[in-house]
Amino acid sequence: MWRLVLLLVPMPALAESLVATQTIRAHSVLRAEDVTLVAAEIPGALTDPAAAIGLETRTTIYPGRPIRQAELGPPALVERNQVVPLVYEMGSLSILTEGRALERGGQGDLIRIMNIGSRATVSGRVGPDGIVRVGHKS
């Protein structure tokens, strides 16, 4: 009789959290074998491996530690000190030059770039092709 009562009593569902299976160095792109789900609710931890796989770690993550969204970002397309195409766009005007990246950045990141010709420092957004765009297209 008591077994029947236990079966009818609702049990709290345990949430799953994403943790590292091994040491993952900063600036590494996460692979499926780098993460696993554990039956525990860890505050701030991701719960879906698909939300993390393919993203780059911003810091080193140690085995058993939770994977948090703030520690991940798009993979870097531009490395610090890399010479990249720099495009200024305003309306129908488009100027192409070269710039030196002053920081790393992935697609959509706003990074600082030094225009090689003028030595001016500007901020631009990294495109999916690695081109850094400054200004805006009207």
Sequence and secondary structure as in RCSB ss.txt:
>XXXX:A:sequence
MWRLVLLLVPMPALAESLVATQTIRAHSVLRAEDVTLVAAEIPGALTDPAAAIGLETRTTIYPGRPIRQAELGPP
ALVERNQVVPLVYEMGSLSILTEGRALERGGQGDLIRIMNIGSRATVSGRVGPDGIVRVGHKS
>XXXX:A:secstr
 HHHHHHHS       EEEESS B TT B  GGGEEEESS  TTB S GGGTTT EESS B TT B BGGGEE  
EEE TT EEEEEEEETTEEEEEEEEESS EETT EEEEEETTT  EEEEEE TTS EEEEE  
